[in-house]
Amino acid sequence: MNRPDTCDNCKRKIENKDKVTVIIPNVEVTNKMSEPDTIHLKLSKYSLTTRAMKVYCSKCLNPKNYIGEDDA
């Protein structure tokens, strides 16, 4: 997938090998799994290229601020 090489928040240029956080809206979930208490996120290569997504640099949105080690 190609997109502009800037953070959607601060507009900082994203360089090769930078770590970013991507938010993808409208991901469908199914819980019809063989394992209890699990879900499957329906996310295909096609869906990634057709959905509007936001890309944030590590300074604007760091997952560690929202997801603890116990959550991952």
Summary of the structure (lengths in Angstrom):
residues: 72
radius of gyration: 14.9
end to end distance: 25.9
largest distance: 43.4
contacts: 121
relative contact order: 0.29
helix: 12%
strand: 22%
